[in-house]
Amino acid sequence: MGRRPGFDQRKIGAIVAALYKNPDGLWLRQIAKETEMTHATVAKYVEGILRPLVEEVSLGKEGKPLLRVIRLKPFVIERLQEGKSIADILKVLRLMSKVEE
């Protein structure tokens, strides 16, 4: 049977929950440790499906950062506090980006 294609909702939820608990942000490896995922998996999700939800600060050389601190955008934190789902927040962000185009 194998793995289903696409992103795993449980992994998305675990990464968002770890970032929500740490509003100042976490290093990729810290997120990986808290979620019990590999750092490569966390990076794939942060650079993929979660890109609209997060802000990133990279320290080190351009193109190859030594440290990547990831945190949820304030808008996302506010919506989560209102009880919105990650899927709902992503829909709103997609609509906002289409309006800006």
DSSP file (Angstrom, degrees, kcal/mol; ACC not computed):
  #  RESIDUE AA STRUCTURE BP1 BP2  ACC     N-H-->O    O-->H-N    N-H-->O    O-->H-N    TCO  KAPPA ALPHA  PHI   PSI    X-CA   Y-CA   Z-CA
    1    1 A M              0   0    0      0, 0.0     2,-0.0     0, 0.0     0, 0.0   0.000 360.0 360.0 360.0 -58.5    0.0    0.0    0.0
    2    2 A G        -     0   0    0      2,-0.0     2,-0.2     0, 0.0     0, 0.0  -0.170 360.0 -32.3  84.7-177.2    2.7    2.6    1.0
    3    3 A R        -     0   0    0      1,-0.1     0, 0.0    -2,-0.0     0, 0.0  -0.541  62.6-113.3 -81.2 142.6    2.5    6.2    2.0
    4    4 A R        -     0   0    0     -2,-0.2    -1,-0.1     1,-0.1    -2,-0.0  -0.481  38.2-106.4 -71.0 144.7   -0.2    8.5    0.7
    5    5 A P  S    S+     0   0    0      0, 0.0     2,-0.1     0, 0.0    -1,-0.1  -0.348  80.3  31.2 -69.9 155.0    1.0   11.3   -1.5
    6    6 A G  S    S-     0   0    0      2,-0.1     2,-0.3    -2,-0.0    -2,-0.0  -0.434 101.9 -29.8  96.8-171.1    1.1   14.8   -0.2
    7    7 A F        -     0   0    0     -2,-0.1     2,-0.5     1,-0.0     3,-0.0  -0.610  57.4-120.5 -88.9 143.7    1.6   16.3    3.2
    8    8 A D     >  -     0   0    0     -2,-0.3     4,-2.2     1,-0.1     3,-0.3  -0.724  12.3-148.3 -85.5 122.0    0.5   14.4    6.4
    9    9 A Q  H  > S+     0   0    0     -2,-0.5     4,-2.5     1,-0.2     5,-0.2   0.828  97.5  56.5 -61.0 -33.2   -2.0   16.4    8.4
   10   10 A R  H  > S+     0   0    0      2,-0.2     4,-2.3     1,-0.2    -1,-0.2   0.899 107.9  47.6 -66.1 -39.3   -0.7   15.0   11.7
   11   11 A K  H  > S+     0   0    0     -3,-0.3     4,-2.4     2,-0.2     5,-0.2   0.905 111.0  51.0 -68.1 -40.6    2.8   16.3   10.9
   12   12 A I  H  X S+     0   0    0     -4,-2.2     4,-2.5     1,-0.2     5,-0.2   0.947 112.3  47.3 -58.8 -48.3    1.4   19.7   10.0
   13   13 A G  H  X S+     0   0    0     -4,-2.5     4,-2.4     1,-0.2    -2,-0.2   0.884 111.2  50.6 -61.4 -40.4   -0.5   19.8   13.3
   14   14 A A  H  X S+     0   0    0     -4,-2.3     4,-2.1     2,-0.2    -1,-0.2   0.908 112.3  46.2 -66.3 -42.1    2.6   18.8   15.3
   15   15 A I  H  X S+     0   0    0     -4,-2.4     4,-2.2     2,-0.2    -2,-0.2   0.935 114.5  47.0 -66.8 -45.7    4.8   21.4   13.7
   16   16 A V  H  X S+     0   0    0     -4,-2.5     4,-2.6    -5,-0.2    -2,-0.2   0.901 111.5  52.0 -62.9 -40.5    2.2   24.2   14.1
   17   17 A A  H  X S+     0   0    0     -4,-2.4     4,-2.0    -5,-0.2    -1,-0.2   0.906 109.3  49.5 -62.8 -41.7    1.6   23.1   17.8
   18   18 A A  H  X S+     0   0    0     -4,-2.1     4,-0.6     1,-0.2    -1,-0.2   0.908 114.3  44.9 -63.7 -41.4    5.3   23.2   18.6
   19   19 A L  H >< S+     0   0    0     -4,-2.2     3,-0.5     1,-0.2     6,-0.3   0.866 109.9  55.0 -70.7 -35.5    5.6   26.7   17.0
   20   20 A Y  H 3< S+     0   0    0     -4,-2.6    -2,-0.2     1,-0.2    -1,-0.2   0.883 106.9  50.6 -63.8 -38.5    2.5   27.9   18.8
   21   21 A K  H 3< S+     0   0    0     -4,-2.0    -1,-0.2     1,-0.3    -2,-0.2   0.680 115.8  44.7 -71.0 -17.7    3.9   26.9   22.1
   22   22 A N    X<  +     0   0    0     -4,-0.6     3,-2.3    -3,-0.5    -1,-0.3  -0.664  66.5 173.4-128.3  74.9    7.1   28.8   21.3
   23   23 A P  T 3  S+     0   0    0      0, 0.0    -1,-0.1     0, 0.0     3,-0.1   0.698  77.1  62.2 -61.9 -19.8    6.0   32.2   19.8
   24   24 A D  T 3  S-     0   0    0      1,-0.2     2,-0.1    47,-0.1    -5,-0.1   0.606 115.4-111.4 -79.4 -10.1    9.6   33.5   19.7
   25   25 A G    <   -     0   0    0     -3,-2.3     2,-0.3    -6,-0.3    46,-0.2  -0.182  24.6-118.7 104.3 164.7   10.4   30.7   17.3
   26   26 A L  E     -A   70   0A   0     44,-2.4    44,-3.1    -3,-0.1     2,-0.1  -0.960  24.8-105.9-138.4 154.3   12.5   27.6   17.3
   27   27 A W  E  >  -A   69   0A   0     -2,-0.3     4,-2.3    42,-0.2     3,-0.3  -0.457  39.2-110.7 -71.8 155.1   15.4   26.2   15.3
   28   28 A L  H  > S+     0   0    0     40,-1.1     4,-2.5     1,-0.2     5,-0.1   0.909 120.2  50.9 -54.8 -43.3   14.6   23.6   12.7
   29   29 A R  H  > S+     0   0    0      1,-0.2     4,-2.2     2,-0.2    -1,-0.2   0.832 107.8  53.0 -67.7 -30.8   16.4   20.9   14.8
   30   30 A Q  H  > S+     0   0    0     -3,-0.3     4,-2.7     2,-0.2    -1,-0.2   0.911 109.4  48.6 -67.7 -41.7   14.4   22.0   17.9
   31   31 A I  H  X S+     0   0    0     -4,-2.3     4,-2.3     1,-0.2    -2,-0.2   0.935 111.2  51.1 -60.9 -45.0   11.2   21.6   16.0
   32   32 A A  H  X>S+     0   0    0     -4,-2.5     5,-2.0    -5,-0.2     4,-1.0   0.908 111.1  47.7 -58.8 -43.0   12.3   18.2   14.8
   33   33 A K  H  <5S+     0   0    0     -4,-2.2     3,-0.4     1,-0.2    -1,-0.2   0.925 113.1  47.3 -65.4 -44.9   13.2   17.1   18.4
   34   34 A E  H  <5S+     0   0    0     -4,-2.7    -1,-0.2     1,-0.2    -2,-0.2   0.838 120.0  38.6 -66.3 -32.5    9.9   18.3   19.8
   35   35 A T  H  <5S-     0   0    0     -4,-2.3    -1,-0.2    -5,-0.2    -2,-0.2   0.498 105.6-125.0 -96.7  -4.9    7.8   16.7   17.0
   36   36 A E  T  <5 +     0   0    0     -4,-1.0     2,-0.3    -3,-0.4    -3,-0.2   0.885  69.6 124.6  58.9  41.7   10.0   13.5   16.8
   37   37 A M      < -     0   0    0     -5,-2.0    -1,-0.2    -6,-0.2     2,-0.1  -0.792  69.1 -94.9-118.6 165.4   10.6   14.0   13.1
   38   38 A T     >  -     0   0    0     -2,-0.3     4,-2.1     1,-0.1     5,-0.2  -0.485  31.6-119.9 -75.5 155.1   13.8   14.3   11.1
   39   39 A H  H  > S+     0   0    0      1,-0.2     4,-2.5     2,-0.2     5,-0.2   0.826 115.1  58.0 -65.4 -28.7   15.0   17.9   10.5
   40   40 A A  H  > S+     0   0    0      2,-0.2     4,-2.2     1,-0.2    -1,-0.2   0.895 106.2  48.1 -66.2 -39.5   14.8   17.1    6.7
   41   41 A T  H  > S+     0   0    0      2,-0.2     4,-2.1     1,-0.2    -2,-0.2   0.930 112.1  48.7 -65.3 -45.5   11.1   16.4    7.1
   42   42 A V  H  X S+     0   0    0     -4,-2.1     4,-2.8     1,-0.2     5,-0.2   0.922 111.3  50.3 -60.4 -44.6   10.5   19.6    9.2
   43   43 A A  H  X S+     0   0    0     -4,-2.5     4,-2.6     1,-0.2    -1,-0.2   0.903 108.1  53.6 -61.0 -41.2   12.4   21.6    6.6
   44   44 A K  H  X S+     0   0    0     -4,-2.2     4,-0.7     1,-0.2    -1,-0.2   0.906 113.2  42.7 -60.2 -42.8   10.2   20.1    3.8
   45   45 A Y  H  <>S+     0   0    0     -4,-2.1     5,-2.6     2,-0.2     6,-0.4   0.911 114.8  49.1 -71.4 -42.5    7.0   21.1    5.5
   46   46 A V  H  <5S+     0   0    0     -4,-2.8    -2,-0.2     1,-0.2     8,-0.2   0.887 116.7  42.2 -64.5 -38.9    8.3   24.6    6.5
   47   47 A E  H  <5S+     0   0    0     -4,-2.6    -1,-0.2    -5,-0.2    -2,-0.2   0.608 126.8  33.0 -82.9 -12.0    9.4   25.2    3.0
   48   48 A G  T ><5S+     0   0    0     -4,-0.7     3,-1.5    -3,-0.3    -3,-0.2   0.551 128.1   2.7-107.4-107.3    6.3   23.7    1.5
   49   49 A I  T 3 5S+     0   0    0      1,-0.3    -3,-0.2    -5,-0.2     4,-0.1   0.774 131.1  49.2 -60.8 -31.5    2.8   23.7    2.9
   50   50 A L  T >><S+     0   0    0     -5,-2.6     3,-1.8     1,-0.2     4,-1.0   0.505  78.7 101.9 -89.7  -3.8    3.6   25.8    5.9
   51   51 A R  G X4 S+     0   0    0     -3,-1.5     3,-0.7    -6,-0.4    -1,-0.2   0.862  81.1  50.3 -49.0 -45.1    5.5   28.6    4.0
   52   52 A P  G 34 S+     0   0    0      0, 0.0    -1,-0.3     0, 0.0    -2,-0.1   0.708 111.3  50.6 -69.2 -16.2    2.5   31.0    4.2
   53   53 A L  G <4 S+     0   0    0     -3,-1.8    20,-2.6    -4,-0.1     2,-0.3   0.633 104.5  62.5 -94.3 -15.5    2.1   30.5    7.9
   54   54 A V  E <<  -B   72   0A   0     -4,-1.0     2,-0.4    -3,-0.7    18,-0.2  -0.750  58.2-148.6-120.6 158.7    5.7   31.1    9.1
   55   55 A E  E     -B   71   0A   0     16,-3.1    16,-2.2    -2,-0.3     2,-0.4  -0.908  20.9-155.1-115.1 148.9    8.4   33.7    9.3
   56   56 A E  E     -B   70   0A   0     -2,-0.4     2,-0.5    14,-0.2    14,-0.2  -0.985  12.8-166.9-131.9 136.3   12.0   32.7    9.1
   57   57 A V  E     -B   69   0A   0     12,-2.5    12,-3.0    -2,-0.4     2,-0.5  -0.988  15.1-162.2-118.4 121.3   15.2   34.4   10.4
   58   58 A S  E     -B   68   0A   0     -2,-0.5     2,-0.4    10,-0.2    10,-0.2  -0.887   2.6-164.7-107.8 132.5   18.4   32.9    9.0
   59   59 A L  E     +B   67   0A   0      8,-3.0     7,-2.3    -2,-0.5     8,-2.0  -0.938  52.7  29.2-114.8 137.2   21.7   33.5   10.6
   60   60 A G  E    S+B   65   0A   0     -2,-0.4     3,-0.1     5,-0.3    -2,-0.1  -0.825 101.6   1.1 118.8-159.1   25.0   32.8    8.8
   61   61 A K  E >  S-B   64   0A   0      3,-0.6     3,-0.9    -2,-0.3     2,-0.2  -0.345  76.8-104.7 -68.6 143.5   26.1   32.9    5.2
   62   62 A E  T 3  S+     0   0    0      1,-0.2    -1,-0.1     2,-0.1    -3,-0.0  -0.479 107.7  18.2 -66.8 135.8   23.6   33.8    2.5
   63   63 A G  T 3  S+     0   0    0     -2,-0.2    -1,-0.2    -3,-0.1    -2,-0.1   0.018 130.8  48.7  90.9 -29.1   22.4   30.7    0.7
   64   64 A K  E <  S- B   0  61A   0     -3,-0.9    -3,-0.6     3,-0.0    -2,-0.1  -0.622  79.4-164.0-142.4  80.1   23.6   28.4    3.4
   65   65 A P  E     - B   0  60A   0      0, 0.0    -5,-0.3     0, 0.0     3,-0.1  -0.317  17.6-150.4 -68.5 146.5   22.4   29.6    6.8
   66   66 A L  E    S+     0   0A   0     -7,-2.3     2,-0.4     1,-0.3    -6,-0.2   0.790  86.6  21.1 -79.2 -30.8   24.0   28.2   10.0
   67   67 A L  E     - B   0  59A   0     -8,-2.0    -8,-3.0     2,-0.0     2,-0.6  -0.991  62.5-166.1-145.1 128.7   20.8   28.7   11.9
   68   68 A R  E     - B   0  58A   0     -2,-0.4   -40,-1.1   -10,-0.2     2,-0.6  -0.960   8.4-164.0-118.0 114.4   17.2   29.0   10.8
   69   69 A V  E     -AB  27  57A   0    -12,-3.0   -12,-2.5    -2,-0.6     2,-0.4  -0.872  10.2-166.1 -99.5 124.5   14.7   30.3   13.4
   70   70 A I  E     +AB  26  56A   0    -44,-3.1   -44,-2.4    -2,-0.6     2,-0.3  -0.897  12.8 165.7-113.5 136.9   11.1   29.6   12.4
   71   71 A R  E     - B   0  55A   0    -16,-2.2   -16,-3.1    -2,-0.4     2,-0.2  -0.984  39.1 -99.4-145.3 158.0    8.0   31.2   14.1
   72   72 A L  E     - B   0  54A   0     -2,-0.3   -18,-0.3   -53,-0.3   -19,-0.1  -0.494  44.4-107.3 -72.7 144.5    4.4   31.5   13.3
   73   73 A K    >>  -     0   0    0    -20,-2.6     4,-2.0    -2,-0.2     3,-0.6  -0.423  28.3-116.1 -66.7 147.8    3.2   34.8   11.8
   74   74 A P  H 3> S+     0   0    0      0, 0.0     4,-2.5     0, 0.0     5,-0.2   0.871 116.1  57.6 -54.9 -38.7    1.3   37.0   14.3
   75   75 A F  H 3> S+     0   0    0      1,-0.2     4,-2.1     2,-0.2     5,-0.2   0.899 106.9  48.7 -57.0 -42.2   -1.8   36.7   12.0
   76   76 A V  H <> S+     0   0    0     -3,-0.6     4,-2.5     2,-0.2    -1,-0.2   0.914 109.7  50.7 -67.5 -43.8   -1.7   32.9   12.3
   77   77 A I  H  X S+     0   0    0     -4,-2.0     4,-2.2     1,-0.2    -2,-0.2   0.924 110.6  50.2 -59.9 -44.5   -1.3   33.0   16.1
   78   78 A E  H  X S+     0   0    0     -4,-2.5     4,-1.3     1,-0.2    -1,-0.2   0.919 111.4  47.7 -60.5 -44.1   -4.3   35.3   16.4
   79   79 A R  H  <>S+     0   0    0     -4,-2.1     5,-2.4     1,-0.2     4,-0.3   0.879 110.4  51.5 -66.9 -38.1   -6.5   33.0   14.2
   80   80 A L  H ><5S+     0   0    0     -4,-2.5     3,-1.3     1,-0.2    -1,-0.2   0.896 107.7  53.1 -64.4 -38.5   -5.5   29.9   16.1
   81   81 A Q  H 3<5S+     0   0    0     -4,-2.2    -1,-0.2     1,-0.3    -2,-0.2   0.798 104.7  56.0 -65.6 -27.8   -6.4   31.7   19.3
   82   82 A E  T 3<5S-     0   0    0     -4,-1.3    -1,-0.3    -5,-0.2    -2,-0.2   0.532 124.6-106.4 -79.2  -6.6   -9.8   32.4   17.8
   83   83 A G  T < 5 +     0   0    0     -3,-1.3    -3,-0.2    -4,-0.3    -2,-0.1   0.582  67.2 152.0  93.0  11.0  -10.2   28.6   17.2
   84   84 A K      < -     0   0    0     -5,-2.4    -1,-0.3     1,-0.1     2,-0.1  -0.422  43.0-119.8 -73.0 150.1   -9.7   28.6   13.4
   85   85 A S     >  -     0   0    0      1,-0.1     4,-2.2    -2,-0.1     5,-0.2  -0.464  20.4-113.5 -85.2 162.4   -8.2   25.5   11.8
   86   86 A I  H  > S+     0   0    0      1,-0.2     4,-2.5     2,-0.2     5,-0.2   0.892 119.0  54.2 -61.1 -40.1   -4.9   25.4    9.9
   87   87 A A  H  > S+     0   0    0      1,-0.2     4,-2.0     2,-0.2    -1,-0.2   0.905 108.2  49.0 -62.0 -42.1   -6.9   24.6    6.7
   88   88 A D  H  > S+     0   0    0      2,-0.2     4,-2.2     1,-0.2    -1,-0.2   0.906 111.1  49.8 -63.8 -41.7   -9.1   27.7    7.3
   89   89 A I  H  X S+     0   0    0     -4,-2.2     4,-2.4     1,-0.2    -2,-0.2   0.915 109.6  50.9 -64.6 -42.7   -6.1   29.9    7.9
   90   90 A L  H  X S+     0   0    0     -4,-2.5     4,-2.3     1,-0.2    -1,-0.2   0.893 108.4  52.7 -61.9 -39.5   -4.4   28.6    4.7
   91   91 A K  H  X S+     0   0    0     -4,-2.0     4,-2.3     2,-0.2    -2,-0.2   0.933 110.1  47.6 -61.0 -46.1   -7.5   29.4    2.7
   92   92 A V  H  X S+     0   0    0     -4,-2.2     4,-2.5     1,-0.2    -2,-0.2   0.917 111.9  49.7 -61.9 -44.0   -7.6   33.0    3.9
   93   93 A L  H  X S+     0   0    0     -4,-2.4     4,-2.1     1,-0.2    -1,-0.2   0.881 110.0  50.8 -64.8 -37.9   -3.9   33.5    3.2
   94   94 A R  H  X S+     0   0    0     -4,-2.3     4,-1.8     2,-0.2    -1,-0.2   0.915 111.2  48.3 -64.3 -42.6   -4.3   32.1   -0.3
   95   95 A L  H  X S+     0   0    0     -4,-2.3     4,-2.1     1,-0.2    -2,-0.2   0.910 110.6  51.6 -63.5 -41.9   -7.3   34.4   -1.0
   96   96 A M  H  X S+     0   0    0     -4,-2.5     4,-1.8     1,-0.2    -1,-0.2   0.898 108.9  50.3 -62.7 -40.3   -5.3   37.4    0.4
   97   97 A S  H  X S+     0   0    0     -4,-2.1     4,-0.9     1,-0.2    -1,-0.2   0.859 109.1  51.7 -68.9 -33.5   -2.3   36.6   -1.9
   98   98 A K  H  < S+     0   0    0     -4,-1.8     3,-0.4     1,-0.2    -1,-0.2   0.882 108.8  50.8 -68.1 -37.9   -4.7   36.4   -5.0
   99   99 A V  H  < S+     0   0    0     -4,-2.1    -2,-0.2     1,-0.2    -1,-0.2   0.872 107.4  53.8 -66.0 -36.8   -6.1   39.8   -4.1
  100  100 A E  H  <        0   0    0     -4,-1.8    -1,-0.2     1,-0.2    -2,-0.2   0.735 360.0 360.0 -69.5 -22.8   -2.6   41.3   -3.9
  101  101 A E     <        0   0    0     -4,-0.9    -1,-0.2    -3,-0.4    -2,-0.2   0.476 360.0 360.0 -71.7 360.0   -1.7   40.0   -7.4
